[in-house]
Amino acid sequence: YAARGVAYMNLEQYDRAVADMQTAAEADVSILTLSVAVQGRIAGLRGEDGKAKDLFREAIGHDRSFGVPYLYRGVYFLRREEYPFALSSLKAAARLMPDNAEAHAVLADLLVNCPDKKIRDPLSALSLSSQACDNSQWQYWQDLALLADNHAALGGWDEAVTWGARALDIAPPEHQSALRNRLADYRSKADR
């Protein structure tokens, strides 16, 4: 039920996701924290802010060493543009899930692209995006594109070209045009 619940969440079939996550938690108490975290993420996506915050608090209260509720709460705060709260949650997620590519990539993206310049930390973002690539065995185009962006943010245009080209090679067709444009920008700056 838990795996199907997460799949339904990713397909934006939220009522089915919540039902499956509740059933999973009733059948196996070890799934409770994940179940509550998924329900919190769904509440946030539905704009039920008070409910989302309560569910994230509950999930973290069940198991402070489980990173998924911190990741979902961090993404929730990103969508709400509450960057200091997002930063805190995403740092916890990356610390608790050192092998999780998504936790590292989302934090790296915040640290390199945050509109709040006080949050930005391009050097840490570069390290985190490299870790995300490592965690995904250098096979996930979005992590490679983020690594290219992080090199570009630091003026490492040759590295940006290398990783941008690699991302383009494995990206699905619907994302290739945007990646091609970014790569052209990196190349023009690398040639200067």
C-alpha positions in Angstrom: 0.0 0.0 0.0 2.8 2.4 0.8 4.5 2.1 -2.5 1.3 2.5 -4.4 0.4 5.5 -2.2 3.6 7.2 -3.1 2.9 6.3 -6.8 -0.6 7.8 -6.6 0.9 11.0 -5.0 3.3 11.3 -7.9 0.4 10.9 -10.3 -1.5 13.6 -8.5 -4.2 11.1 -7.5 -4.3 12.5 -4.0 -7.4 10.9 -2.5 -6.2 7.4 -3.5 -2.7 8.2 -2.2 -4.0 9.3 1.2 -6.3 6.2 1.4 -3.4 3.8 0.6 -1.0 5.6 3.0 -3.6 5.3 5.8 -4.1 1.6 5.1 -0.4 1.0 5.0 0.1 2.7 8.4 -2.7 0.7 9.9 -1.2 -2.6 8.6 2.4 -1.8 9.6 3.2 0.8 12.2 6.8 1.1 10.8 5.2 2.9 7.8 3.4 5.4 10.0 6.0 8.2 9.7 6.2 7.9 5.9 2.4 7.7 5.7 2.0 11.0 7.7 4.7 12.7 5.7 3.1 11.8 2.4 -0.3 13.0 3.7 1.5 16.3 4.7 3.0 16.7 1.3 -0.5 16.1 -0.3 -2.1 18.6 2.1 0.6 21.2 1.1 0.0 20.5 -2.6 -3.8 21.1 -2.0 -3.1 24.4 -0.3 -4.2 23.1 3.1 -1.3 24.9 4.9 -2.4 24.4 8.5 -3.0 20.7 8.0 0.3 20.3 6.1 2.3 21.9 8.9 0.5 19.8 11.5 1.2 16.6 9.6 4.8 17.4 9.1 5.2 18.1 12.8 3.4 14.8 13.6 5.6 12.8 11.2 8.8 14.3 12.6 7.6 13.7 16.1 7.2 10.0 15.3 10.8 9.6 14.1 13.2 12.5 14.2 15.9 10.3 12.4 13.8 9.7 9.3 14.6 12.2 6.6 11.6 12.0 4.3 9.3 14.3 6.4 12.1 17.0 6.5 12.5 16.7 2.7 8.7 17.0 2.1 8.5 19.9 4.6 11.4 21.6 2.9 9.8 21.4 -0.5 6.5 22.7 1.0 8.3 25.7 2.4 10.1 26.3 -1.0 6.7 26.4 -2.7 5.6 29.0 -0.2 8.8 31.0 -0.7 9.6 30.6 3.0 13.3 30.1 2.3 14.8 30.1 5.8 12.4 27.3 6.9 13.1 25.4 3.6 16.8 25.7 4.2 16.5 24.3 7.7 14.3 21.4 6.7 16.4 20.5 3.6 19.7 20.6 5.5 18.2 18.1 8.0 16.9 15.9 5.1 20.4 15.8 3.4 22.1 15.1 6.8 19.6 12.3 7.6 19.6 10.8 4.1 23.2 11.0 2.9 22.5 8.6 0.0 19.4 10.3 -1.2 19.9 12.2 -4.5 16.7 14.2 -4.2 17.5 15.6 -0.8 20.9 16.8 -2.0 19.6 18.2 -5.3 16.8 20.2 -3.8 19.1 21.7 -1.2 21.7 22.5 -3.9 19.1 24.1 -6.1 18.0 26.3 -3.2 21.5 27.3 -2.3 22.4 28.3 -5.9 19.1 29.8 -7.1 17.3 31.2 -4.0 15.9 34.7 -4.6 16.9 35.5 -1.0 20.7 36.2 -1.5 21.4 35.6 2.2 20.5 32.0 1.6 22.8 31.5 -1.4 25.9 29.5 -0.9 27.3 28.4 -4.4 30.2 26.4 -3.0 28.1 24.3 -0.8 25.6 23.9 -3.7 28.3 22.6 -5.9 29.3 20.0 -3.3 25.7 19.0 -2.8 24.9 18.7 -6.5 28.0 16.6 -7.0 26.7 14.3 -4.1 23.3 14.2 -5.8 24.9 13.0 -9.0 27.0 10.5 -7.2 23.9 9.2 -5.4 22.1 8.7 -8.7 25.2 7.1 -10.3 25.6 10.1 -12.6 22.6 8.8 -14.6 19.8 11.4 -13.8 19.8 14.2 -16.2 18.3 16.7 -13.8 21.1 16.2 -11.3 23.7 16.6 -14.1 21.9 19.8 -15.3 22.0 21.1 -11.7 25.7 20.4 -11.5 26.3 22.3 -14.7 24.2 25.2 -13.3 26.3 25.2 -10.1 29.6 25.3 -12.0 28.2 28.2 -14.1 27.2 30.1 -10.9 30.8 29.9 -9.8 32.2 30.9 -13.3 33.4 27.3 -14.1 32.2 27.5 -17.7 34.2 24.6 -19.0 32.8 22.3 -16.3 29.3 23.7 -17.0 29.7 22.8 -20.6 30.8 19.2 -19.8 28.0 18.5 -17.4 25.4 20.4 -19.4 26.3 18.3 -22.5 26.0 15.1 -20.5 22.6 16.1 -19.1 21.5 16.9 -22.7 22.6 13.5 -23.9 20.3 11.6 -21.5 17.4 14.1 -21.1 14.0 13.3 -22.5 13.1 15.1 -25.7 10.7 17.5 -24.1 13.5 19.0 -22.0 16.3 19.1 -24.6 15.5 22.5 -26.1 15.9 24.3 -22.7 19.1 22.3 -22.0 20.4 23.1 -25.5 19.9 26.9 -24.8 21.6 26.7 -21.5 24.5 24.8 -23.0 24.9 27.4 -25.8 25.1 30.1 -23.1 27.7 28.1 -21.2 29.8 27.6 -24.4 29.6 31.2 -25.3 31.0 32.2 -21.9 33.6 29.4 -21.9 34.9 30.7 -25.2 35.6 34.2 -23.9 
